[in-house]
Each structure stands twice: as structure tokens, then as C-alpha cells.
Amino acid sequence: MHKHHSALGVAAALRPVQSVTLVRPHAAERAARFFSEKFPGRSLYAVKANPSPDLLLTLWEGGITHYDVASIAEVRLVARTLPEATLCFMHPVKAEEAIAEAYFTHGVRTFSLDSHEELDKIVRATKGATDLTLCVRLRVSSDHSKLSLASKFGVDLADAASLLMATRQVADALGICFHVGSQAMSPQAYSDAMARVRAAIVSASVTVDVIDVGGGFPSAYPGMTPPPLEQYFRTIHEAFESLPVSYSAELWCEPGRALSAEYASLLVRVERRRGDELYINDGAYGALFDAAHIGWRFPVALLREPESHAKDVGFSFYGPTCDDMDRMAGPFELPADTRVGDFIEIGMLGAYGCAMRTAFNGFTNGDTVIVDDEPMASLYTETVRPAEVAGRVIKL
């Protein structure tokens, strides 16, 4: 894997024809250390956000030893990459064969569920194992988050008591988990969810050993600057301390975006300009799925020497495929004189961008290059990308 000092250096030295993934292991390790040292409990990396083996190893070096896996393929991947890691199979609906392989082959002992049918499936697949940590997923609101996760999974509060009592009968350790949605913009998302957890525990009158607050921890994007993560941690800790749980109960979380977003960005080249539309060599079927399909705005910077002094204007992007849906509306703020042949860095794509890439129309990613400069935004340092990025201040 190539290594350069900065994104600008990659553009100048390589002049790549294909899009290039820029990775910053130092940023991911910093995020991992932040969670492992400051979250008042145990942090599980949500592998779905970015399953890169290199990233998994980096997070391990940063102190993340537990991993939230959502498929048997993710179980196999993490078991192969990090044999000593603890795996938690937190998808609430799993194939019985996947449960059995996870338990008997890979040593998985933690599973989530949100129905009596799933509970029965886990018991059958593990042949009545008595060493299980079973986490009942409770449905909670996603009102404070940019992307809802409130409709597909989770038992309703009204039905939670019977499922908690049934799970308590077969679990060595009983947990309650939830997910407030992706990119939660207020700590209140967690305090509201914990209120529902309290109600579920009281209604079931069971001893609970694990409270898993799931993911949703945010990153910084244009128009989305969340409060400091310490505020989230403080709110969660205070709510946890007030719950009627076992004296030895553990607090868990499952950050995905927050651990991986700053790890990677994308270097693209402008192939055509049509007014305020730029045709670039990556798009909706590559790393920019979220930008295309849910209107997610990522930070952008023009990588040019000498720097442009033109006024910024809002551009939209078209990707390289022949599909009209391969469009990212933005607006993405770039200098008005952006032209064909220019290179643009699109930041904060370590979460979900690389994970959702396809090879539609034969367009694939080019090289992956390590860079030493800072990510385009960070919740873990006050250092913002300096003037080396073509002398341009990156706007959030």
C-alpha cells in the first residue's frame, strides 16, 4: 500500500485516473482510544460500518477488543482477522445455521433477539447452551437521529415483559439493547431510550446483567455538528446508574460511524463540467451511496496548486455509470472555477462508503493509499485540516 503525507500530495504525485481511497489509520486509532478510555463501559465496534481487515486491526491496536457482527460472514471475517476478539452477534434475526456455526465454530456466546421465535431458534441452534448472554432488543425512538432505525427491529414496550421473562429463563446473562438511529444529534436520544429500558425492567421484574445502548454516536458533516461525545457518555452513564439492574451489570455501546468515519476519504477527478454539475469518477454505486440515495452531504475540498481564490458555489455530482440515479445532489461547496481534470477530496467516508461499493458498469475503486494528514473533520481533536489542502478552509 502506498503512503503519502497528504491528500494533496497523492493528487499531485499520482494523478490517478480511477478514484482512490485515502485511509488514515492514526485517525481510527485515535477514535478507538477515545472510546476505550472514555466511554464508561465496554465499546463494541459495529463491523457493518466498515469491514476492512486493516481497520479492524487498527481498532484493536486502539483498545477495541469486542466486535458487533451482524452476519455469519462478519463473524468469519473478524474471527480470521482477530482470533482473540470477542464477537457479539447482534442482528435480531439470524439463520439457525448461522447461529450454530457462530456458537460451535467461532465461540460466539452473545446474541440479540426481539421475538419469542428468535429466542427458540437460538436455544435450538445452540442445543440448549447454558453459557449465553442474550440481549433483548427494545424498540426506541429515532427522533433525534438523522437516519431512523426504529421500524425494522425491536420489541414494543408493551410486549417486552413476556420476552424478557422468557429470555431470563434460558440466559446465563440477560441484556437489553436498543438503537436510537444513525447520527444521533442529541444525547437526549439515549436518555429517552433509557427511560423505556427502565419501564421494561420494571414491568418484567427481572434481573438484568447488560445494558447495551447500541450505536448512533455521531460524526461531523456539513450542517451536522453534534455536541462533544463526552456529553453523550455523561448522559448515558447517569441514566445507567439510575436503572434497577444487577449490582454487577455491564454497560455496552456499539459505535460504528464514530469509530470509522474519519478513517477514510475519497480522491476523485472531474471528468466533465456542465454548469453547476460535475461529472466525477465515483458515485452512487461506489463509495457515495449515502450522498446519492439519502442526500448525505460530505465535506469536500479542491486539491489544486496553486490554490483557487474563486468564490465557493454549490455543485452537484454525477457518478461515472450510465444510470441517471448516479447523482449526488449536494450541494457541495467548491470554488467556482473548478474544472475538468481537477481533483477533489470527499471526506468522512470511512463509515459505510467503502462498505457499500459495487462494480456496477465495471467502475471500481483504484488504489488505497495511506495518508498522514488529518481528516477533513474530527470529533477527537481540535486540529482542523490546515492550509496544505490547497490553502482552502474546509467548511462544515
C-alpha positions, 0 to 999 in steps of 0.5 A, spaced: 500 500 500 502 506 498 503 512 503 503 519 502 503 525 507 497 528 504 491 528 500 494 533 496 500 530 495 497 523 492 493 528 487 499 531 485 504 525 485 499 520 482 494 523 478 490 517 478 485 516 473 480 511 477 478 514 484 482 512 490 481 511 497 485 515 502 485 511 509 488 514 515 489 509 520 492 514 526 485 517 525 481 510 527 486 509 532 485 515 535 477 514 535 478 507 538 482 510 544 477 515 545 472 510 546 476 505 550 478 510 555 472 514 555 466 511 554 464 508 561 463 501 559 465 496 554 465 499 546 463 494 541 465 496 534 459 495 529 463 491 523 457 493 518 460 500 518 466 498 515 469 491 514 476 492 512 481 487 515 486 493 516 481 497 520 479 492 524 486 491 526 487 498 527 481 498 532 484 493 536 491 496 536 486 502 539 483 498 545 477 495 541 477 488 543 469 486 542 466 486 535 458 487 533 457 482 527 451 482 524 452 476 519 455 469 519 460 472 514 462 478 519 463 473 524 468 469 519 471 475 517 473 478 524 474 471 527 480 470 521 482 477 522 482 477 530 482 470 533 482 473 540 476 478 539 470 477 542 464 477 537 457 479 539 452 477 534 447 482 534 442 482 528 435 480 531 434 475 526 439 470 524 439 463 520 439 457 525 445 455 521 448 461 522 447 461 529 450 454 530 456 455 526 457 462 530 456 458 537 460 451 535 465 454 530 467 461 532 465 461 540 460 466 539 456 466 546 452 473 545 446 474 541 440 479 540 433 477 539 426 481 539 421 475 538 419 469 542 421 465 535 428 468 535 429 466 542 427 458 540 431 458 534 437 460 538 436 455 544 435 450 538 441 452 534 445 452 540 442 445 543 440 448 549 447 452 551 447 454 558 453 459 557 449 465 553 448 472 554 442 474 550 440 481 549 433 483 548 432 488 543 427 494 545 424 498 540 426 506 541 425 512 538 429 515 532 427 522 533 433 525 534 437 521 529 438 523 522 437 516 519 431 512 523 432 505 525 426 504 529 421 500 524 425 494 522 427 491 529 425 491 536 420 489 541 414 494 543 414 496 550 408 493 551 410 486 549 417 486 552 415 483 559 413 476 556 420 476 552 424 478 557 421 473 562 422 468 557 429 470 555 431 470 563 429 463 563 434 460 558 440 466 559 446 465 563 446 473 562 440 477 560 441 484 556 437 489 553 439 493 547 436 498 543 438 503 537 436 510 537 438 511 529 444 513 525 447 520 527 444 521 533 444 529 534 442 529 541 444 525 547 437 526 549 436 520 544 439 515 549 436 518 555 429 517 552 431 510 550 433 509 557 427 511 560 423 505 556 429 500 558 427 502 565 419 501 564 421 494 561 425 492 567 420 494 571 414 491 568 418 484 567 421 484 574 427 481 572 434 481 573 438 484 568 446 483 567 447 488 560 445 494 558 447 495 551 445 502 548 447 500 541 450 505 536 448 512 533 454 516 536 455 521 531 460 524 526 461 531 523 458 533 516 456 539 513 450 542 517 451 536 522 455 538 528 453 534 534 455 536 541 462 533 544 461 525 545 463 526 552 456 529 553 453 523 550 457 518 555 455 523 561 448 522 559 448 515 558 452 513 564 447 517 569 441 514 566 445 507 567 446 508 574 439 510 575 436 503 572 434 497 577 439 492 574 444 487 577 449 490 582 454 487 577 451 489 570 455 491 564 454 497 560 455 496 552 455 501 546 456 499 539 459 505 535 460 504 528 460 511 524 464 514 530 469 509 530 470 509 522 468 515 519 474 519 519 478 513 517 477 514 510 476 519 504 475 519 497 480 522 491 476 523 485 477 527 478 472 531 474 471 528 468 466 533 465 463 540 467 456 542 465 454 548 469 453 547 476 454 539 475 460 535 475 461 529 472 466 525 477 469 518 477 465 515 483 458 515 485 452 512 487 454 505 486 461 506 489 463 509 495 457 515 495 451 511 496 449 515 502 450 522 498 446 519 492 440 515 495 439 519 502 442 526 500 448 525 505 452 531 504 460 530 505 465 535 506 469 536 500 475 540 498 479 542 491 486 539 491 489 544 486 496 548 486 496 553 486 490 554 490 483 557 487 481 564 490 474 563 486 468 564 490 465 557 493 458 555 489 454 549 490 455 543 485 452 537 484 455 530 482 454 525 477 457 518 478 461 515 472 455 509 470 450 510 465 444 510 470 441 517 471 440 515 479 448 516 479 447 523 482 449 526 488 445 532 489 449 536 494 450 541 494 457 541 495 461 547 496 467 548 491 470 554 488 467 556 482 472 555 477 473 548 478 474 544 472 475 538 468 481 534 470 481 537 477 481 533 483 477 533 489 477 530 496 470 527 499 471 526 506 468 522 512 467 516 508 470 511 512 463 509 515 459 505 510 462 508 503 467 503 502 462 498 505 457 499 500 461 499 493 459 495 487 462 494 480 456 496 477 458 498 469 465 495 471 467 502 475 471 500 481 475 503 486 483 504 484 488 504 489 488 505 497 493 509 499 495 511 506 495 518 508 498 522 514 494 528 514 488 529 518 481 528 516 477 533 513 473 533 520 474 530 527 470 529 533 477 527 537 481 533 536 481 540 535 486 540 529 482 542 523 485 540 516 490 546 515 492 550 509 496 544 505 489 542 502 490 547 497 490 553 502 482 552 502 478 552 509 474 546 509 467 548 511 462 544 515 
